[in-house]
Amino acid sequence: MDQYLQMISNVVTPWLIYLNSYLSTYGWVSLIIFLVLILVALKLTEGGSATKKKSAKHKVHIDPEIHAIAGDDLVTTQLDLARAYIEMDNRRLAKEILKEVMKQGDAKQKQEAERLLKCV
């Protein structure tokens, strides 16, 4: 345990010394401005990755494990999932799934999806 504390101390101490010299030279205001710029840069980077996640979310990839659970009738499973989302009051996800059922389902499944969309 003492060995780990010594390692942490060896890493942290130079940074604390550097921070102290920076603050004595430039002051707290410049440090705050620097930290705000870092936060803004991180937020912009996060926003870009969130956009990529949203576009990737719309691609349908069926995992073999999901196929094993759903069986051959994936659309019926999607209808069941949409019903569960409606019960949990997650209307946005239910609508997304029901739109997929409208594209992929047979006539009976499309009719059920349309009925559920009216409820949502």
C-alpha distances in whole Angstrom, upper triangle without the diagonal:
4,5,5,6,9,10,11,12,14,16,17,18,21,22,22,24,26,27,28,30,32,32,34,36,37,36,35,38,37,33,35,37,35,33,36,37,34,34,38,37,34,37,39,37,36,40,41,39,40,43,43,41,44,46,44,44,48,48,49,46,47,44,45,43,45,48,48,47,50,52,55,56,53,56,56,52,52,55,53,50,52,53,50,49,52,51,48,50,48,51,50,48,51,54,52,52,56,57,55,57,60,60,59,61,64,67,66,62,63,65,62,60,63,63,60,60,62,60,57
4,5,5,6,9,10,10,12,14,15,16,19,20,20,22,24,25,26,28,30,30,32,34,35,34,33,37,36,32,34,37,34,32,36,37,34,34,38,37,35,38,40,38,38,41,42,40,42,45,44,43,46,48,47,47,51,51,51,49,50,47,48,46,48,51,51,51,53,56,58,59,56,59,59,55,55,58,56,53,55,56,53,52,55,54,50,52,51,54,53,51,54,56,54,55,58,59,58,60,63,63,62,64,67,70,69,65,66,68,65,63,66,66,62,62,65,63,60
4,5,5,6,9,10,11,13,14,15,18,19,20,21,24,25,26,28,29,30,32,34,35,34,34,37,36,32,34,36,34,32,35,36,33,34,37,36,34,37,39,37,36,40,41,39,40,44,43,42,45,47,45,46,49,49,50,48,48,45,47,45,47,50,50,50,52,55,57,58,55,58,58,55,54,57,55,52,54,56,53,51,55,54,51,52,50,54,52,50,54,56,54,54,58,58,57,59,62,61,61,63,66,69,68,64,65,68,65,62,65,66,62,62,65,63,60
4,5,5,6,8,10,11,12,14,16,17,18,20,22,23,24,26,27,28,30,32,33,32,31,34,33,29,31,33,31,29,32,33,29,30,34,33,30,33,36,33,33,37,37,35,37,40,39,38,41,43,42,42,46,46,46,44,45,42,44,42,44,47,47,47,49,52,54,55,52,54,55,51,51,54,52,49,51,52,49,48,51,51,47,49,47,50,48,47,50,52,50,50,54,55,53,56,59,58,57,59,63,65,65,61,62,64,61,59,61,62,58,58,61,59,56
4,5,5,6,9,10,10,12,15,16,16,18,20,20,21,24,25,26,28,30,31,30,29,32,31,27,29,32,29,27,31,32,29,29,33,32,30,33,36,34,33,37,38,36,37,41,40,39,42,45,43,43,47,47,48,46,47,45,46,45,46,49,49,49,51,54,57,57,54,56,57,53,53,55,54,50,52,54,50,49,52,51,48,49,47,51,49,48,51,53,51,52,55,56,55,57,60,60,59,61,64,67,66,62,63,65,63,60,63,63,59,59,62,60,57
4,5,5,6,9,10,10,13,15,15,16,19,20,21,23,24,25,27,29,30,30,29,32,31,28,30,32,30,28,32,32,29,31,34,33,31,34,37,35,35,38,39,37,39,42,42,41,44,46,45,45,49,49,50,48,49,47,48,47,49,52,52,51,54,56,59,60,57,59,60,56,55,58,56,53,55,57,53,52,55,55,51,52,50,53,52,50,54,56,54,54,58,58,57,60,62,62,61,63,67,70,69,65,66,68,65,63,65,66,62,62,65,63,60
4,5,5,6,9,10,12,13,15,16,18,19,21,22,24,25,27,28,29,29,28,31,30,27,28,31,28,26,30,30,27,28,32,31,29,32,34,32,32,36,36,34,36,39,39,38,41,43,42,42,46,46,47,45,46,44,45,44,46,49,49,49,51,54,56,57,54,56,57,53,53,56,54,51,52,54,51,50,53,53,49,50,48,51,49,48,51,53,51,52,55,56,54,57,60,59,58,60,64,67,66,62,63,65,63,60,63,64,60,59,62,61,57
4,5,5,6,8,11,11,12,14,16,16,18,20,21,22,24,26,27,26,25,28,27,23,25,28,25,23,27,27,24,25,29,28,26,29,31,29,29,33,34,32,34,37,37,36,39,41,40,40,44,44,45,44,45,43,45,43,45,48,48,48,50,53,55,56,52,54,55,52,51,54,52,49,50,52,49,47,50,50,47,48,46,49,47,46,49,51,49,49,53,53,52,55,58,57,57,59,62,65,64,61,61,63,61,58,60,61,58,57,60,58,55
4,5,5,6,9,10,10,12,14,15,16,18,20,20,22,24,25,25,24,27,26,23,25,27,25,23,27,28,25,26,30,29,28,31,33,31,32,35,36,35,36,40,39,39,42,44,43,43,47,47,49,47,49,46,48,47,48,52,52,51,54,56,59,59,56,58,59,55,54,57,56,52,53,55,52,50,53,53,49,50,48,51,50,49,52,54,52,53,56,57,56,58,61,60,60,62,66,68,68,64,64,67,64,61,63,64,61,60,62,61,57
4,6,6,7,9,11,11,13,15,16,18,19,21,22,24,25,25,25,28,26,23,26,28,25,24,28,28,25,27,30,29,28,31,33,31,32,36,36,35,37,40,39,39,42,44,43,44,48,48,49,48,49,47,49,48,49,52,52,52,55,57,59,60,57,58,60,56,55,58,57,53,55,57,54,52,55,55,51,52,50,53,51,50,53,55,53,54,57,57,56,59,61,61,60,63,66,69,69,65,65,68,65,62,65,66,62,61,64,62,59
4,6,6,7,9,11,12,13,15,17,17,19,21,22,23,23,23,26,24,21,23,25,22,21,24,25,22,24,27,26,24,28,29,28,28,32,32,31,33,36,36,35,39,40,39,40,44,44,46,44,46,44,46,45,46,49,50,50,52,54,56,57,54,55,57,53,52,55,54,50,52,54,51,49,52,52,48,49,47,50,47,46,50,51,49,50,54,54,53,56,58,57,57,59,63,66,65,62,62,64,62,59,61,62,59,58,61,59,56
4,6,5,6,9,10,11,12,14,15,16,18,20,21,21,20,23,21,18,20,22,20,19,22,23,20,22,25,24,23,26,29,27,27,31,32,31,33,36,36,35,38,40,40,40,44,44,46,45,47,45,47,46,47,50,51,50,52,55,57,57,54,56,57,53,52,55,54,50,51,53,50,48,51,51,47,48,46,49,47,46,49,51,49,50,54,54,53,56,58,57,57,60,63,66,65,62,62,64,62,59,61,62,58,57,60,58,55
4,5,5,6,9,10,11,12,14,15,17,18,20,20,19,23,21,18,21,23,21,20,24,25,22,24,28,27,26,29,31,30,31,34,35,34,36,39,39,39,42,44,43,44,48,48,50,49,50,48,51,50,51,54,54,54,56,59,61,61,58,59,61,57,56,58,57,54,55,57,54,52,55,55,51,52,49,52,50,49,53,54,52,54,57,57,56,59,62,61,61,63,67,69,69,65,65,68,65,62,64,65,62,61,63,62,58
4,5,5,6,9,10,11,12,14,15,17,18,19,19,22,20,17,20,22,19,19,23,23,21,23,26,26,25,28,30,29,30,33,34,33,36,38,38,38,41,43,42,44,47,48,50,48,50,49,51,50,51,54,55,55,57,59,61,62,58,60,61,58,56,59,58,55,55,58,55,53,55,56,52,53,50,53,50,50,53,55,52,54,57,57,56,59,62,61,61,63,67,70,69,66,65,68,66,63,65,66,62,61,64,62,59
4,5,5,6,9,10,10,12,14,15,16,16,16,19,17,14,17,19,16,16,19,20,18,20,23,22,21,25,27,26,27,30,31,30,32,35,35,35,38,40,40,41,44,45,47,46,48,46,49,48,49,52,53,53,54,57,59,59,56,57,58,55,53,56,55,52,52,55,52,49,52,53,49,49,47,49,47,47,50,51,49,51,54,54,53,56,58,58,58,61,64,67,66,63,62,65,63,60,61,62,59,58,60,59,55
4,5,5,6,9,10,10,12,14,15,15,14,18,17,14,16,19,17,16,20,21,19,21,24,24,23,26,28,28,28,32,33,32,34,37,37,37,40,42,42,43,46,47,49,48,50,49,51,50,51,54,55,54,56,59,61,61,57,59,60,57,55,58,57,53,54,56,53,50,53,53,50,50,48,50,48,48,51,53,51,52,56,56,55,58,60,60,60,62,66,68,68,64,64,66,64,61,63,64,60,59,61,60,56
4,5,5,6,9,10,11,12,14,14,15,18,17,15,18,20,18,18,22,22,21,23,26,26,26,29,31,30,31,34,35,35,37,40,40,40,43,45,45,46,49,50,52,51,53,52,54,53,54,57,58,58,59,62,64,64,61,62,63,60,58,61,60,56,57,59,56,54,57,57,53,53,51,54,51,51,55,56,54,56,59,59,58,61,63,63,63,66,69,72,71,68,67,70,67,64,66,67,63,62,64,63,60
4,5,5,6,9,10,11,12,13,14,16,14,12,16,17,15,16,19,19,18,21,23,23,23,26,28,27,29,32,32,33,35,37,37,38,41,43,42,44,47,48,50,49,52,50,53,52,53,56,57,57,58,61,63,63,59,60,62,59,57,59,59,55,56,58,55,53,55,56,52,52,50,52,50,50,53,54,52,54,57,57,56,59,61,60,61,64,67,70,70,66,65,68,66,63,64,65,62,60,63,62,58
4,6,5,6,9,10,10,10,10,13,12,9,12,15,13,13,16,17,16,18,21,21,21,24,26,26,27,30,31,31,33,35,36,37,39,41,41,42,45,47,49,48,51,49,52,51,52,55,56,56,57,60,62,61,58,59,60,57,55,58,57,53,54,56,53,51,53,54,50,50,47,50,47,47,51,52,50,52,55,55,55,58,60,59,60,62,66,68,68,64,64,66,64,60,62,63,60,58,60,59,55
4,5,5,6,9,10,10,10,14,13,11,14,16,15,16,19,20,19,21,24,24,25,27,29,29,30,33,34,35,36,39,40,40,43,45,45,46,49,50,52,52,54,53,56,55,55,58,60,59,60,63,65,65,61,62,64,60,59,61,60,56,57,59,56,54,56,56,53,52,50,53,50,51,54,55,53,55,59,58,58,61,63,62,63,66,69,71,71,67,67,69,67,64,65,66,63,61,63,62,58
4,5,5,6,9,9,11,14,13,12,15,17,15,17,20,20,20,23,25,25,26,28,30,30,32,34,35,36,38,40,41,41,44,46,46,47,50,51,54,53,56,54,57,57,57,60,61,61,62,65,67,67,63,64,66,62,60,63,62,59,59,61,59,56,58,59,55,55,53,55,52,53,56,57,55,57,60,60,60,63,64,64,65,67,71,73,73,69,69,71,69,66,67,68,65,63,65,64,60
4,6,5,6,7,9,11,9,8,12,13,12,13,16,17,17,19,21,21,23,25,27,27,28,31,32,33,34,37,38,38,41,43,43,44,47,48,51,51,53,52,55,55,55,58,59,59,60,63,64,64,61,61,63,60,58,60,60,56,56,59,56,53,56,56,53,52,50,52,49,50,53,54,52,54,57,57,57,60,61,61,62,64,68,70,70,66,66,68,66,63,64,65,62,60,62,61,57
4,5,5,4,6,9,8,7,10,12,12,13,16,17,17,19,21,22,23,25,27,28,29,31,33,34,35,37,38,39,41,43,44,45,48,49,52,52,54,53,56,55,56,59,60,59,61,64,65,65,61,62,63,60,58,60,60,56,56,58,56,53,55,56,52,51,49,51,49,49,53,54,52,54,57,57,57,60,62,61,62,65,68,70,70,67,66,68,66,63,64,65,61,60,62,60,57
4,6,6,8,11,11,11,14,16,15,17,19,20,21,23,25,26,27,29,31,31,33,35,36,37,39,41,42,43,45,47,47,49,52,53,56,55,58,57,60,59,59,62,64,63,64,67,69,68,65,65,67,64,62,64,64,60,60,62,59,57,59,59,56,55,53,55,53,53,57,57,56,58,61,61,61,64,65,65,66,68,72,74,74,70,69,72,70,66,67,69,65,63,65,64,61
4,6,9,11,10,11,14,15,14,17,19,19,20,23,24,25,26,28,30,30,32,34,35,36,38,40,41,42,44,46,47,48,51,52,55,55,58,57,60,59,59,63,64,64,65,67,69,69,65,65,67,64,62,64,64,60,60,62,60,57,59,60,56,56,54,55,53,53,57,57,56,58,61,60,60,64,65,64,66,68,72,74,74,70,69,71,70,66,67,69,65,63,65,64,61
4,7,8,6,8,11,11,11,14,16,16,17,20,21,22,23,25,27,28,29,31,32,34,35,37,39,40,42,43,44,46,48,50,53,53,55,55,58,57,57,60,62,61,62,65,67,66,62,63,65,62,59,62,61,58,57,60,57,54,56,57,54,53,51,52,50,51,54,54,53,55,58,57,58,61,62,61,63,65,69,71,71,67,66,68,67,63,64,66,62,60,62,61,58
4,6,6,7,9,11,11,13,15,16,17,19,21,22,23,25,27,28,29,31,33,34,35,37,39,40,41,43,44,45,48,50,52,53,55,55,58,57,57,60,62,61,62,65,66,66,62,62,64,61,59,61,60,57,56,58,56,53,55,56,52,51,49,51,49,50,53,53,52,55,57,57,57,60,62,61,63,65,69,70,70,67,66,68,66,62,63,64,61,59,61,60,56
4,6,5,6,9,10,11,12,14,15,16,18,20,21,22,24,26,27,29,31,32,33,35,36,37,39,41,42,43,46,47,50,50,53,52,55,54,54,57,59,58,59,62,63,63,59,59,61,58,56,57,57,53,53,55,53,50,52,52,49,48,46,48,45,46,50,50,49,51,54,54,54,57,59,58,60,62,66,67,67,64,63,65,63,59,60,61,58,56,58,57,53
4,5,5,6,9,10,11,12,14,15,17,18,20,21,23,24,26,27,29,30,31,33,35,36,37,40,41,42,44,46,49,50,52,52,55,54,54,57,59,58,58,62,63,62,58,58,60,57,55,57,56,53,52,54,52,49,51,51,48,47,45,46,44,45,49,49,48,50,53,52,53,56,57,57,59,61,65,66,66,62,61,63,61,58,59,60,57,54,56,55,52
4,5,5,6,9,10,11,12,14,15,16,18,20,21,23,24,26,27,29,30,32,33,35,36,38,39,40,43,45,48,48,51,50,54,53,53,56,58,57,57,61,62,61,57,58,59,57,54,56,56,52,52,54,52,49,51,52,48,47,45,47,44,45,49,49,47,50,53,52,52,55,56,56,57,60,64,65,65,62,61,63,61,58,58,60,57,54,56,55,52
4,5,5,6,9,10,11,12,14,15,17,18,20,21,22,24,26,27,28,31,32,33,35,37,37,38,41,43,46,46,48,48,51,50,50,53,55,54,55,58,59,59,55,55,57,54,52,54,54,50,50,52,50,47,49,50,46,45,43,45,42,43,47,47,45,48,51,50,50,54,55,54,56,58,62,64,64,60,59,61,59,56,57,58,55,53,55,54,50
4,5,5,6,9,10,11,12,14,15,16,18,20,21,22,25,26,27,29,31,31,33,35,36,37,40,41,44,45,47,47,50,49,49,52,54,53,53,56,58,57,53,53,55,52,50,52,52,48,47,49,47,44,46,47,43,42,40,42,40,40,44,44,43,46,48,48,48,51,53,52,54,56,60,61,61,58,57,59,57,53,54,55,52,50,52,51,47
4,5,5,6,9,10,11,12,14,15,17,18,20,21,23,25,26,27,29,30,32,34,35,36,38,40,43,44,47,46,50,49,49,52,54,53,53,56,58,57,53,53,55,52,49,51,52,48,47,50,48,44,46,47,44,43,40,42,39,40,44,44,42,45,48,47,47,51,52,51,53,55,59,60,61,57,56,58,56,53,53,55,52,49,51,51,47
4,5,5,6,9,10,11,12,14,15,17,18,20,21,23,24,26,28,29,30,32,33,34,37,39,42,42,45,44,48,47,47,50,52,51,52,55,56,55,52,52,54,51,48,51,51,47,47,49,47,44,46,47,44,43,40,42,39,40,43,43,42,44,47,46,46,50,51,50,52,54,58,60,60,56,55,57,56,52,53,55,52,49,51,51,47
4,5,5,6,9,10,11,12,14,15,16,18,20,21,22,24,26,27,28,31,31,32,35,37,40,40,42,42,45,45,44,47,49,48,49,52,53,53,49,49,51,48,46,48,48,44,44,46,44,41,43,44,40,40,37,39,36,37,41,41,39,42,45,44,44,47,49,48,50,52,56,57,58,54,53,55,53,50,51,52,49,47,49,48,44
4,5,5,6,9,10,10,12,14,15,16,19,20,21,23,25,25,27,29,30,31,34,36,38,39,42,42,45,44,44,47,49,48,48,51,53,52,48,48,50,47,44,46,46,43,42,44,42,39,41,42,39,38,35,37,34,35,39,39,37,40,43,42,42,46,47,46,48,50,54,56,56,52,51,53,51,48,49,50,47,45,46,46,42
4,5,5,6,9,10,11,12,14,15,17,19,20,21,23,24,26,28,29,30,33,34,37,38,41,41,44,44,43,46,49,48,48,51,52,51,47,48,50,47,44,46,47,43,42,45,43,40,42,43,40,39,36,37,35,35,39,39,37,40,43,41,42,45,46,46,47,50,53,55,55,52,51,53,51,48,49,50,47,45,47,46,43
4,5,5,6,9,10,10,12,14,15,17,18,20,21,22,24,26,27,28,31,33,35,36,39,38,41,41,41,44,46,45,46,49,50,49,45,46,48,45,42,45,45,41,41,43,41,38,40,42,38,38,35,36,34,34,38,38,36,38,41,40,40,44,45,44,46,48,52,54,54,50,49,52,50,47,48,49,46,44,46,46,42
4,5,5,6,9,10,10,12,14,15,16,18,20,21,22,25,25,26,29,31,34,34,37,37,40,39,39,42,44,43,43,46,48,47,43,43,45,42,40,42,42,38,38,40,38,35,37,38,35,34,32,33,30,31,35,35,33,36,39,38,38,41,43,42,43,46,50,51,51,48,47,49,47,44,45,46,43,41,43,42,39
4,5,5,6,9,10,10,13,14,15,17,19,20,21,23,24,25,28,30,33,34,37,37,40,40,39,42,44,43,44,47,48,47,43,43,45,42,39,41,42,38,38,40,38,35,37,39,35,34,31,32,30,30,34,34,32,35,38,36,37,40,41,41,42,45,49,50,50,47,46,48,46,43,43,45,42,40,42,41,38
4,5,5,6,9,10,11,13,14,16,17,19,20,22,23,24,27,28,31,32,35,35,39,39,38,41,43,42,43,46,46,46,42,42,44,42,39,41,42,38,38,40,39,36,38,39,36,35,32,33,30,31,34,34,32,35,37,36,36,40,41,40,41,44,48,50,50,47,45,48,46,43,44,46,43,40,43,42,39
4,5,5,6,8,10,11,12,14,15,16,18,20,21,22,25,26,29,30,32,32,36,36,35,38,40,39,40,43,44,43,39,40,42,39,36,39,39,35,35,38,36,33,35,37,33,33,30,31,28,28,32,32,30,32,35,34,34,38,39,38,39,42,46,48,48,44,43,46,44,41,42,44,40,38,41,40,36
4,5,5,6,9,10,10,12,14,15,16,19,20,21,23,25,28,29,32,32,35,35,34,37,39,38,38,42,43,42,38,38,40,37,34,37,37,33,33,35,34,30,32,34,31,30,27,28,25,26,29,29,27,30,33,32,32,36,37,36,38,40,44,45,46,42,41,43,42,38,39,41,38,35,38,37,33
4,5,5,6,9,10,11,13,14,16,17,19,20,22,24,27,28,31,32,35,36,35,37,40,39,39,42,42,42,38,38,40,38,35,37,38,34,33,36,35,31,33,35,32,31,28,29,26,26,30,29,27,30,33,31,32,35,36,35,37,39,43,45,45,42,40,43,42,38,39,41,38,35,38,38,34
4,5,5,6,9,10,11,13,15,16,17,18,21,22,25,26,29,29,33,33,32,35,37,37,37,40,40,40,36,36,39,36,34,36,37,33,33,36,34,31,33,35,32,31,28,29,26,26,30,29,27,29,32,31,31,34,35,34,36,38,42,44,45,41,40,43,41,38,39,41,38,36,38,38,34
4,5,5,6,9,10,10,12,14,15,16,19,21,23,24,27,27,31,31,30,32,35,34,34,37,38,37,33,34,36,33,31,33,33,30,29,32,31,28,30,32,29,28,25,26,23,23,26,26,24,26,29,29,28,32,33,32,34,36,40,42,42,38,37,40,38,35,36,38,35,33,35,35,31
4,5,5,6,9,10,11,13,14,15,18,20,23,24,27,27,31,31,30,33,35,34,34,37,38,37,33,33,35,33,30,32,33,29,28,31,30,27,29,31,28,27,23,24,21,21,25,24,22,25,28,26,27,30,31,30,32,35,38,40,40,37,35,38,37,33,34,36,33,31,33,33,29
4,5,5,7,9,10,11,13,14,16,18,21,22,26,26,30,31,29,32,35,34,34,36,37,36,32,32,35,33,30,32,33,30,29,32,31,28,30,33,30,29,25,26,22,22,26,25,23,25,28,26,26,30,31,29,31,34,38,39,40,37,35,38,37,33,34,37,34,31,34,34,31
4,5,5,6,9,10,10,12,15,16,19,20,23,23,27,27,26,29,31,31,31,33,34,33,30,30,32,30,27,30,31,27,27,30,29,26,29,31,28,27,24,25,21,21,24,24,21,23,26,25,25,28,29,28,29,32,36,38,39,35,34,37,36,32,33,35,33,30,33,33,30
4,5,5,6,9,10,10,13,15,18,19,22,23,26,26,25,28,30,29,29,32,33,32,28,28,30,28,25,27,28,25,24,27,26,23,25,27,25,24,20,21,18,17,21,21,18,21,24,23,22,26,27,26,27,30,34,36,36,32,31,34,33,29,30,32,29,27,30,30,26
4,5,5,6,9,10,12,14,17,19,22,23,27,27,26,28,31,30,30,32,32,31,28,27,30,28,25,27,28,25,24,28,27,24,26,28,26,25,21,21,17,17,21,20,17,20,23,21,21,25,25,24,26,29,32,34,35,32,30,33,32,28,29,31,29,26,29,29,26
4,5,5,6,8,10,12,15,16,19,20,24,25,24,26,29,29,28,30,30,30,26,26,29,27,24,27,28,25,24,28,27,24,27,29,27,26,22,23,19,18,22,21,18,20,23,21,20,24,25,24,25,28,32,34,35,31,30,33,32,28,30,32,30,27,30,31,27
4,6,5,6,9,10,13,14,17,18,22,22,21,23,26,25,25,28,28,27,24,24,26,24,21,24,25,22,21,25,24,21,24,26,23,23,19,20,17,15,19,19,16,17,21,20,19,22,24,23,23,26,30,32,33,29,28,31,30,26,28,30,27,25,28,28,25
4,5,5,7,10,12,14,17,19,23,23,21,23,26,26,25,27,28,26,23,22,25,23,20,22,23,20,19,23,22,19,21,24,22,21,17,17,14,13,16,16,13,15,18,17,16,20,21,20,21,24,28,30,30,27,25,28,27,23,25,27,24,22,25,25,22
4,5,6,8,11,13,17,18,22,23,21,23,26,26,25,27,27,26,22,22,25,23,20,23,24,21,21,24,24,21,23,26,25,24,20,19,16,15,18,17,13,16,18,16,15,19,20,19,20,23,27,29,30,26,25,28,27,24,25,28,25,23,26,27,24
4,5,6,9,10,14,15,19,20,18,20,23,23,22,25,24,24,20,21,23,22,19,22,23,20,20,24,23,21,23,26,24,24,20,20,17,15,18,18,14,15,18,17,15,19,20,19,19,22,26,28,29,26,25,28,27,24,26,28,26,24,27,28,25
4,5,8,9,12,14,18,18,16,18,21,21,20,22,23,22,18,18,21,19,16,19,20,17,16,20,20,17,20,22,21,20,17,17,13,11,14,14,11,12,15,14,13,16,18,17,18,20,24,26,27,23,22,25,24,21,23,25,22,21,24,24,21
4,6,9,12,15,18,19,17,18,22,21,20,22,21,20,17,16,19,18,15,17,19,16,16,20,20,17,20,23,21,21,17,16,13,11,14,13,9,10,13,11,10,14,15,14,15,17,21,23,24,21,20,23,22,18,20,23,20,19,22,23,20
4,6,10,12,16,17,15,16,20,20,18,20,20,19,15,16,19,18,15,18,20,17,17,21,21,19,22,25,24,24,20,20,16,14,16,16,12,12,15,13,11,14,16,14,14,17,21,23,24,21,20,24,23,20,22,25,23,21,25,26,23
4,6,10,13,14,12,13,16,16,15,16,16,15,12,12,16,14,12,15,17,15,15,19,19,18,21,23,22,23,19,19,17,14,15,15,11,11,13,12,9,12,14,12,12,15,18,21,22,18,18,22,21,18,21,23,21,20,24,24,22
4,6,9,11,10,10,14,15,14,15,15,15,12,14,17,15,13,17,18,16,17,21,20,20,23,25,24,25,21,22,19,16,18,18,15,13,16,16,13,15,17,15,14,17,20,23,24,20,21,24,23,21,23,26,24,23,27,27,25
4,6,8,7,7,10,11,10,12,12,12,9,12,14,12,12,15,16,15,17,20,19,19,22,24,23,25,22,22,20,17,18,19,16,14,16,17,13,14,18,16,14,16,19,22,22,19,20,24,22,20,23,25,23,23,27,27,25
4,5,5,6,9,10,10,12,13,14,11,14,16,14,14,18,18,16,18,21,20,20,24,25,24,26,23,24,22,19,20,21,18,16,19,20,17,18,21,20,17,19,22,25,25,22,23,27,25,23,26,28,26,26,30,29,28
4,5,5,6,9,10,10,11,13,12,15,17,14,15,19,19,17,20,23,22,22,26,27,26,28,26,27,26,22,22,24,21,19,22,22,19,19,23,21,19,20,22,26,26,23,25,28,26,25,28,30,27,28,32,32,30
4,5,5,6,9,10,12,14,12,16,16,13,15,18,17,16,19,21,20,21,24,25,24,26,24,26,25,21,22,24,21,19,22,23,20,20,24,23,20,21,24,27,26,23,25,28,26,24,28,29,27,28,31,31,29
4,5,5,6,8,10,11,9,12,13,10,11,14,14,12,16,18,17,17,21,21,21,23,21,22,21,18,18,20,18,15,18,19,16,16,20,20,17,18,20,24,23,19,22,24,22,21,24,25,23,24,28,27,25
4,5,5,6,7,9,7,11,12,10,12,15,14,14,17,19,18,20,23,24,24,26,23,24,23,20,20,21,19,16,18,20,16,16,19,19,16,16,18,22,21,18,21,23,22,21,24,25,24,25,28,28,27
4,6,5,8,10,10,14,14,11,14,17,16,16,19,20,20,21,24,25,25,27,25,26,26,22,22,24,22,19,21,23,20,19,23,22,19,19,21,24,23,20,23,26,24,23,27,28,26,27,31,30,29
4,6,9,10,9,12,12,9,12,14,13,12,16,17,16,18,21,21,21,24,22,24,24,20,19,22,21,17,19,21,19,18,21,21,19,18,20,23,22,19,22,24,21,21,25,25,23,25,28,27,26
4,7,6,6,9,8,6,9,11,10,11,14,15,15,17,19,20,20,23,21,22,22,18,17,20,18,15,16,18,16,14,18,18,15,14,17,20,18,15,18,20,18,18,21,22,20,22,25,24,24
4,6,7,10,10,9,12,14,13,14,17,18,18,20,23,23,24,26,25,25,25,22,21,22,21,17,19,20,17,16,19,19,16,15,16,19,18,16,19,21,19,19,23,24,22,24,27,27,27
4,6,9,9,9,12,14,14,15,18,19,20,22,24,25,26,28,26,26,26,22,21,22,21,17,18,19,16,14,17,17,13,13,14,17,16,14,17,20,19,18,22,23,22,24,27,27,27
4,6,6,7,9,10,11,13,15,16,17,19,20,22,23,25,23,23,23,20,18,19,18,14,15,16,14,11,14,14,11,10,11,14,13,11,14,16,15,15,18,19,19,20,23,23,23
4,5,5,6,9,10,10,12,14,15,16,18,20,21,22,20,20,20,16,15,17,15,11,12,14,11,9,13,13,10,9,12,15,14,11,13,16,15,14,17,19,17,18,22,22,21
4,5,5,6,9,10,10,12,14,15,16,18,20,21,19,18,18,15,13,14,13,9,9,11,8,6,9,10,7,6,9,12,11,8,10,12,11,10,14,15,14,15,18,19,18
4,5,5,6,9,10,11,13,14,15,17,19,20,19,18,19,16,14,15,15,11,11,13,11,8,12,13,10,8,10,12,10,7,10,12,10,10,14,14,13,15,18,18,18
4,5,5,6,9,10,11,12,14,15,17,18,17,17,18,14,12,15,14,10,11,14,12,10,13,15,12,11,13,16,14,11,13,15,13,12,16,16,14,16,19,19,18
4,5,5,6,9,10,10,12,14,15,16,14,14,14,11,9,11,10,6,8,10,8,7,11,12,10,10,13,15,14,10,12,14,11,10,13,14,12,13,17,16,15
4,5,5,6,9,10,11,12,14,15,14,13,14,12,9,11,11,8,7,10,10,7,10,12,11,10,12,13,11,8,10,11,8,7,11,11,9,11,14,13,13
4,5,5,6,9,10,11,12,14,14,14,15,12,10,13,13,10,10,14,13,11,14,16,15,13,15,16,14,11,13,14,11,10,14,13,11,13,16,15,14
4,5,5,6,9,10,11,12,11,12,13,9,8,11,11,8,9,13,12,11,14,16,15,14,17,19,17,13,15,16,13,11,15,15,12,13,16,15,14
4,5,5,6,9,10,10,9,9,10,7,4,7,9,6,7,10,10,10,12,15,14,14,16,17,16,12,13,14,11,9,12,12,8,10,13,11,10
4,5,5,6,9,10,10,10,12,10,7,10,12,10,9,13,14,12,15,17,17,16,18,18,16,13,14,14,10,10,12,11,8,10,12,10,10
4,5,5,6,9,9,10,12,10,8,12,13,11,12,15,16,15,17,20,19,18,21,21,19,16,17,18,14,13,16,15,11,13,16,13,12
4,5,5,6,5,7,9,7,5,9,11,9,11,14,14,14,17,19,19,19,21,22,20,17,18,18,15,13,15,15,11,12,14,12,10
4,5,5,6,6,9,9,6,9,12,11,11,14,15,15,17,19,20,19,21,22,19,17,17,17,14,12,14,12,9,10,12,9,7
4,5,8,9,12,12,10,13,15,14,14,18,19,18,20,23,23,22,24,24,21,19,20,19,16,15,17,15,11,13,14,11,10
4,6,8,11,10,10,13,15,14,15,18,19,19,21,24,24,23,26,26,24,21,22,22,19,17,19,18,14,15,17,13,12
4,6,9,9,9,11,14,14,14,17,19,19,20,23,24,23,26,26,24,21,21,21,18,16,18,16,13,13,14,11,9
4,6,6,6,9,11,11,12,15,16,17,19,21,22,22,25,25,24,21,20,21,18,16,17,17,13,13,15,12,9
4,6,5,6,9,10,10,12,14,15,16,19,20,20,23,23,22,19,18,18,16,13,14,14,10,9,11,10,6
4,5,5,6,9,10,11,13,14,15,17,19,20,23,23,23,19,18,19,17,14,15,16,13,11,13,12,9
4,5,5,6,9,10,11,13,14,16,17,18,21,22,21,18,17,19,16,13,15,16,13,11,15,14,11
4,6,5,6,9,10,11,12,14,15,15,18,19,18,15,14,15,13,10,12,12,9,8,11,11,8
4,5,5,6,9,10,10,13,14,15,18,18,18,14,13,14,13,9,10,12,9,7,10,10,7
4,6,5,7,9,10,11,13,14,17,18,18,15,14,16,15,11,12,14,12,10,13,14,11
4,5,5,6,9,10,11,11,15,16,16,12,12,14,12,9,12,13,11,10,14,14,12
4,5,5,6,9,10,10,13,13,13,10,9,11,9,5,8,10,8,7,11,11,10
4,5,5,7,9,10,13,14,14,11,9,12,11,8,9,12,11,9,12,14,12
4,5,5,6,8,12,13,14,11,10,13,13,9,11,14,13,12,15,17,15
4,5,5,5,9,10,11,7,6,10,9,7,9,12,11,11,14,15,15
4,6,6,8,9,10,8,5,8,9,6,8,11,11,10,13,15,15
4,6,9,10,12,10,8,12,13,10,11,15,15,14,17,19,18
4,7,10,11,9,8,12,13,11,13,16,16,15,19,20,20
4,7,8,5,6,9,10,9,11,14,14,14,17,19,19
4,6,5,6,9,10,10,12,14,15,16,18,20,21
4,6,5,6,9,10,10,12,14,15,17,19,20
4,5,5,6,9,10,11,12,14,16,17,19
4,5,5,6,9,10,11,12,14,15,16
4,5,5,6,9,10,10,12,14,15
4,5,5,6,9,10,11,13,14
4,5,5,6,9,10,11,13
4,5,5,6,9,10,10
4,5,5,6,9,10
4,5,5,7,9
4,5,5,6
4,5,5
4,5
4
